[in-house]
Amino acid sequence: MNIKRPATYTFSYFLFLFLFFGSSFPSLYSQNTVTGRVIDTQKKPVYSVAVSIEGTTIGEYTNEQGEFLLTNVPAGNRTVTVSGLGLKTVKAKINVLSGKTTVIPDIEISNSLELDEVVVTGKSEARQKQEQAYAVSVLDLKKSYNTVAPLSKMLSNVSSVRIREDGGVGSNYNFSLNGFSGNQVKFFLDGIPMDNFGSSFNLSNISVNMAERIEVYKGVLPVSLGADALGGAVNIISRKDANYLDASYSIGSFNTHRISLNGAYTDLKTGFTVRANTFFNYSDNDYKVFVPIKDLESGKTIEEKWVKRFHDDYKSMGIKFETGITNKSYADYLLAGIILSKNDKDVQTGAVMDAVYGGVRAKSESMIPSIRYKKEDLFVEGLSASLYGAYSMVNSFSIDTLARNYNWLGEWAEKKAKGERAYTDSKIKNREWLANANLSYMIDNHQSVTLNHVFSSLNRKIHDAVDPENESNKIPQKLTKNITGLGWQIKYDRWNANVFGKMYTTNSSTYKIENQYLSNQSLEKLTDSKTNFGYGAAFTYFILPKLQGKLSYEKAYRLPESSEMFGDGLVQQRNPDLKPESSNNANLGFIFEQIFKEHTLYVETNLIYRDTKDFILKDVSTATAVTSYKNMGKVRTKGVEGGLKYQFKRLLQAGVNFTYQDIKDVQKYEKREGSYVGNDVFENVNYKRRIPNIPYIFGHGDIGLRFQDIAMKDTELSLDYSLNYVWKYYLSFPGMGAKASKKVIPEQTSHDISLGYTMQGGKYSVIVECTNFTDTKLYDNYRLQKPGRAFNLKLRYFLK
């Protein structure tokens, strides 16, 4: 058995990037920008205090270095206000010059308690997003850059979110939000759809250090995102720092390595900008699993025991690069970019661990050139325009050519037929044009309108080297989508509202196998066109200064994705008959935040209702170890979620969230059409039963301590603990079969702990982490065991 190791050229590549971005950066150029630093009486930087421009809504919190950056500040004489808990409010007079950066000398504040004078007027961008009418949770990642976990794990901190992984690093994962999962929830990077970025550029590979925050929309989406999401969306916002370098390296159990390098450079005079985000991940994934051992001659299970996974290596790398100009009279930004990424993955199992492979592999490579443009006050004041265009070239490879049967001991025996699962050496070529145009106009100080259009056109071709004459592979497959949205917003101090409408059109071209398994089996070309109309509204009102209520409703549609209709050529089967999903979504939520002296309390709760037609559900076949997608007539979701956060000074922060969702099949009668026994209508035996293979009770909790100036000045010692819990749920419908024979994903609790130490105000960091430290057997999916106890060490260097 040959174990692959991280290639030397990869480390050389990242060393080159480090040196390229590691030069000293000039100051940020930004039109009408105010920047500076807040320090205490000991000349130390002060973190997370509010800095605002008096008489405006412009404000931000200081970062770990005490620095702040205020953009789009009106020119002229202004007053900067600095305030925070237990701090005396400080004001500074400044003169803001048009088209210039105003650098303020260090602002010194004291910690004398004059609470009557404390008025927190500035709000971070994350907090402003949280106060929108939409049901949205915002994760501010600025405090999480020292964590080892990728972006996908950070989302577990959000109520109603569940990340389900098949195994270790690089394994397939499923994102669930309010009972919707997979492609029902859309992902964006700075408002750009990530549908066809390829499997190598995804949440489990991207480092936390790449993003500033994550916005999780639970239901209604802003028109500007322009997506056919059924139950919500995740929008990853990249870091806006103009000049910085953030490099990190982590090493951990199972020969796991993660490298992340993020940086940006902006020239003060010309506005020339360069931004880059890179990553490299590698793991042997040779953790132990408890599995059945089969005798290769008889095919019978002889025992169950703990063994190491032996064919699960994973390697991925990628870079997101942009360059262009910013803050010009004709463009706020005009950036050309490219995403390059690839991964190489050994496939150890099928849809369950009863199937074990020793030679199956999957690979992916992506190249996505793009261009972005945005201009505020285009031609007239209040008119804003943005445009994104990209051409996605993604190749996916599936290799299964060995004529062998394996067991979990790594033993193998020859067999007559080639292919451990399905004999293939295929290449799937996906080519997609994508365009997103957004136009908005401020009618007055309280009203605005937004028009958005998203166009995507994907072409798929398949070539199988071991079956080049396969007729089905010679039929090109195409999927085109157009989504147009028009929205109106009205906003006042205590309330705001959004009303919108959307039009969805889709055109598909593929094939279907007729009379399968019969002597007259044939391929039939299929073309289909559909148009649907959706609409909705979102409203929020501050019942009390600290208590906010939110109400939203949407008639939403979600068009099937190419991967669901066409399959992946390996484990996931195709279904060209999938229909668009539609859903009536309603949310009612409340947010309460109270700041009292040195304590901060934040409480959020949300009631959800989803009435979905033609629900697309992922089905797992334990007999053939494959998956597929199918429509279910009607599904109804009722649920409640809640979260609580508490902070004491900078010393202690804690949080907990909980989700309960009751998801049931409410299709009373079903129709059977085109079957061998004819067409008929029959009663649905699963009527009003809970939908299987979806967790319905789960929660997360965390607590962290921060100690300042330990051993040296400008240092911080952190200790963090987190807990994840999920109640047991069935793989199949709970009403079918005897209880003792039901396949169950068991109840489970996992515990993680980490210890970190930062020096020189965050310039150097060392973090040690232990995940699943109780070494519990964990399963997100039926009979797909996740890693046991694992240790990780992360080293980070940050230059501002």
MARKE-860017 format. One record per residue (C-alpha): residue in one letter; y, x, z. Coordinates in steps of 0.2 Angstrom, whole numbers, plus 5000, padded with zeros to 4 digits. Layout:
// MARKE-860017
aYXZ/...
END
This chain:
// MARKE-860017
m500050005000/n501750074995/i503150035006/k504850054997/r506350135006/p508150115004/a508650224988/t509750374991/y510850324976/t511350164986/f512050265000/s512950374988/y513650224980/f514350154996/l514950335001/f516050334985/l516750164989/f517150225007/l518150375000/f518950264987/f519650144999/g519850265014/s521550335009/s523050285019/f523750115013/p525550075010/s526349925018/l525949755012/y527149684998/s527449495000/q528849394995/n529949345010/t528649415022/v528949455041/t527749575049/g527749665066/r526749695082/v526749625099/i526349745114/d526349725133/t527349825146/q525949955145/k526249975126/k524549905123/p524349775108/v524249595114/y522949485105/s522949305101/v524749255106/a525749135095/v527149205084/s528149075074/i529849055065/e530948945075/g531348775067/t529848785055/t528048755055/i527748935050/g526649025063/e525149135066/y524149225080/t524149405083/n522549505078/e521549635088/q522949765085/g524349645091/e524949635073/f525549475064/l526049425047/l527149275042/t527249235024/n528449115014/v529849135027/p531449065021/a532749195018/g534249215030/n534549225048/r532949175058/t532249175075/v530549245079/t529749165094/v528249245104/s527349135117/g525649115125/l524749065141/g525449145156/l526749235146/k528649235146/t529249165129/v530149305119/k531349275105/a532049395092/k533449375079/i533049445062/n533749435044/v532549395031/l532949455014/s532349364998/g530849454990/k530749585003/t529649625018/t530549625035/v529749735047/i530149695065/p530149835079/d528749815092/i529049655102/e528649685121/i528149545132/s527749535150/n526349435159/s527549365172/l527049185175/e528549075169/l527448925164/d528948805161/e529548915147/v527848925138/v527848825122/v526548875110/t527348825093/g526348935081/k524648875075/s523348985066/e522848925048/a521148885056/r521948765068/q522948685055/k521448655045/q520548575060/e522048455062/q521748385044/a521248205041/y519548265035/a518048285047/v518048475047/s517548615058/v518348785056/l517448945062/d518749085065/l517749235061/k519149365066/k518349375083/s516549395076/y516749555065/n515749655078/t514249545077/v512649595067/a512249425061/p512549375042/l513649225038/s512249105038/k511849135056/m513649115062/l513548935055/s512348885069/n513848875080/v514448715071/s513748545077/s512648455064/v512248615055/r510448685054/i509948845045/r508048835041/e507349005035/d505649035028/g505449205036/g506449375038/v507749455029/g507949395011/s506849245014/n507249075006/y508348965018/n508948785018/f510648735025/s510648555033/l512248465037/n512148285044/g510348265037/f510948315020/s510248485014/g509948594999/n511148554985/q511748404993/v512948515003/k514048624992/f514548804995/f516248884989/l517049054990/d518949034991/g518748854984/i517648914969/p515848834968/m514448954972/d513148854963/n512648984951/f513049144959/g511249194959/s510049214974/s510649384978/f512449334982/n512249204996/l512549175014/s511049275021/n511649425012/i513549425014/s514249505030/v515349415042/n516649555039/m517049495022/a517749325028/e519249265038/r518549095042/i517248965037/e517748775034/v516348655036/y516748485029/k515648345036/g515748205023/v517448185013/l518048335004/p519848384998/v520148334980/s520548524977/l518748574980/g518248464965/a516348454969/d514948324968/a514448354986/l513448214994/g513648255012/g514848395014/a515348565010/v515548745016/n517048845010/i517149025014/i518849105015/s519049285011/r520049405021/k521949405017/d522349575024/a523349665011/n522849845016/y521349885026/l519649965027/d518149885036/a516449985035/s514849945045/y513050005046/s511649925056/i509849975058/g508549875066/s506749825068/f505549805054/n506449955045/t507949835042/h509649915036/r511249825032/i512849905025/s514449815022/l516049895015/n517649785013/g519349845009/a521049795000/y522549894994/t524249814989/d525649924982/l527349884990/k528449894975/t527349834960/g526249704969/f524749794961/t523249734971/v521349794973/r520149704983/a518249744985/n516849674996/t515149764995/f513449745004/f511749825004/n510249745013/y508449815015/s506949765026/d505049795026/n504949625035/d503249685042/y503349585058/k501849505066/v501249335062/f499849225070/v498749175055/p497049115049/i495949255042/k494849205028/d493249285022/l493549335004/e491749294998/s491549125006/g493349075007/k493049005025/t494149045039/i493349165051/e494649185065/e496549175069/k497449325075/w499049425075/v499349535060/k500749625051/r501549555035/f501049685022/h501949625006/d503649565011/d504949705006/y506649645002/k508149734995/s509849664989/m511549734984/g513149674977/i514949694975/k516449574973/f517949664965/e519649594960/t521149674954/g522849614947/i524649574953/t525349474967/n526949394971/k527849394954/s529049274947/y527749204935/a526249214947/d525849214965/y524349304960/l523449344943/l521749424947/a520349484936/g518749504945/i516849524944/i515349494954/l513849614952/s512249584963/k510349604962/n508849584973/d507049624973/k505849534984/d504049534987/v503249364989/q502049365004/t501649175005/g501749014996/a502548855003/v501348885019/m500549035026/d498748985021/a499149055004/v499349245005/y499849354991/g499849544988/g500649564971/v501849424968/r503649474966/a505349384962/k506949474956/s508649414952/e510249494944/s511949424942/m513549474933/i514949354934/p516649404927/s518149294932/i520049264932/r521149174944/y522949124943/k524049024955/k525948984955/e526948884968/d528548804961/l527948814943/f529448764932/v530048644945/e530148654964/g528648574972/l527448594957/s525948704960/a524548754948/s522948854950/l521548904938/y519948984939/g518749034925/a517149124925/y515549154915/s513949174925/m512549274918/v511049264930/n509249324926/s507849274937/f506149354936/s504449294943/i502949414942/d501149354946/t499949454936/l498549514947/a496749444946/r496549454965/n496249354980/y497049424996/n496849385015/w498049425029/l497149585033/g497749655016/e495949645009/w495749584991/a494349534979/e494349524961/k494349354953/k494049294935/a495749214932/k497349314932/g498749274944/e498649244962/r499549074961/a499949054943/y499849184929/t501649224924/d502849364920/s504349264916/k506149284914/i507349144916/k509049164909/n510449054915/r512149064907/e513548954913/w515348924909/l516348874924/a518248814925/n519148744939/a520948684937/n522048614950/l523848534949/s524848474964/y526548404966/m527648374981/i528548204978/d529548224994/n529348305012/h528048175016/q527048145000/s526048244987/v524848214973/t523348324967/l522448324951/n520848424949/h519548454936/v517948554936/f516948594921/s515248674921/s513948704907/l512348784910/n511048844897/r509348894902/k508048994892/i506349054898/h505249184891/d503549224898/a502749394893/v501049344897/d501249174887/p502449204874/e501849054863/n502148924877/e502948784868/s503848714883/n504748884885/k505448874867/i506448714871/p508148764877/q508748664893/k510548624896/l511548544910/t513448504908/k514548424922/n516348364922/i517148304938/t518948244939/g519848194955/l521548124959/g522148114976/w523748064986/q524248125003/i525548055015/k525948155030/y527048135046/d527148215063/r525848115072/w524748055057/n524248095039/a523148005026/n522248055010/v521647924996/f520747984981/g519647934966/k518348044957/m517448024940/y515748114938/t514948144921/t513348234917/n512348274901/s510648354901/s509448414889/t507648464893/y505848414891/k504448314899/i502548324899/e501848154893/n500048104896/q499748254907/y497948314909/l497348194895/s496748244878/n498348174870/q499548274881/s501148314873/l502948384876/e504348254874/k506248314872/l507348224884/t509248194883/d510248094895/s512048054899/k512747974915/t514547924921/n514847874939/f516447834949/g516747884967/y518247854979/g518747874997/a520047895010/a520347995026/f521547955040/t522048045056/y523148005071/f523748095086/i523347955100/l524048075113/p524848245110/k523148325114/l522048195108/q521748165089/g520748035081/k519948045063/l519247915052/s518547945034/y517547855021/e516847905004/k515847834990/a515047994984/y513948054970/r512848204968/l512248264952/p510548344951/e510548534949/s509648634936/s508548714949/e507948544955/m507648474937/f506948634929/g506148724944/d506048904948/g504548964938/l503549004953/v503448904969/q504648754965/q504048634952/r505148544939/n505648364939/p506748314924/d506748134929/l507848154945/k509248034946/p510948064953/e511148024972/s512447904978/s513047874996/n514247775006/n514847905020/a515847865035/n516447975049/l517347925065/g517848075076/f518948135091/i519648305095/f520348345112/e521148515117/q521948555134/i522848715139/f523148725158/k523748895165/e522349015161/h521048895155/t520748815138/l519648665135/y519148595118/v518048445115/e517548375099/t516348225095/n515948135078/l514947975074/i514147985056/y513447845045/r512647875028/d511947745017/t511147845002/k510247784986/d509047894976/f509048024990/i508348184983/l507048254995/k506148414995/d504248384996/v503048515002/s501148514996/t500148605008/a498648594997/t499348694982/a500748784992/v502148724980/t503748624983/s504648494972/y506048374973/k505948184971/n507048034973/m506847914987/g507547734985/k508647705000/v508947815015/r510047775030/t510747905042/k511547865059/g512048005071/v513148075084/e513648255086/g514748345099/g515448505104/l516348585119/k517148755121/y517948835136/q518948995138/f519649075154/k520949205149/r520149345138/l518749365151/l517549215148/q517249105133/a515748975132/g515248835120/v513848715117/n513548585103/f512248445101/t511648345086/y510648185085/q510348105068/d509147955065/i508747965046/k507547825040/d506847755024/v507547585021/q506847545004/k505747385008/y504947374991/e504547504978/k504247494959/r502847584950/e503247614932/g502347704918/s500747734928/y498947724922/v498747564931/g500247474924/n501947424932/d502047334948/v503047304964/f502347344981/e502847344999/n503447515005/v502247565020/n503547695026/y504947555028/k506147595042/r505147755047/r506047925050/i506148035035/p504948185037/n505248375037/i507048355043/p507548405061/y508448265070/i508748335088/f509448515089/g510848605098/h511648775101/g512448865116/d513349025119/i514349115132/g515249285131/l516149405143/r517549525138/f518049665150/q519649775145/d519949965147/i518150005153/a518050195155/m519450225143/k521150135138/d521150015123/t519349985125/e518349815127/l516549795133/s515749625127/l514249535133/d513649385123/y512149265124/s511649125113/l510348995113/n509648885099/y508548735102/v507648605090/w506548465095/k504848445086/y504748345070/y503348295057/l503048365040/s502448195033/f502948015038/p502647985056/g501747825053/m500347895042/g498747955049/a498147985066/k499348065079/a498148215082/s498048255064/k499848255060/k500648415054/v502048465066/i503548585066/p503448615085/e504848605098/q505648775101/t507048875109/s507649045104/h508749165114/d509849305107/i510849435117/s512049575112/l513149715120/g514649785112/y515949915115/t517549945105/m518750085106/q520550125101/g520949945100/g519549895088/k519550055077/y517750105082/s516349985088/v514549995093/i513549845095/v511749825101/e510849655098/c509149585103/t508649425094/n507249315100/f507049425116/t505749305123/d504649345108/t504349155105/k503349095089/l504749015079/y504548905064/d505948825054/n504748755041/y502948705043/r501748855045/l503048985039/q503349095055/k504949185058/p505149355065/g504749395084/r505849505095/a506949615085/f508249745090/n509749795080/l511149935081/k512749915072/l514150045070/r515849985063/y517450075058/f519049975055/l520650045048/k522249935046/
END
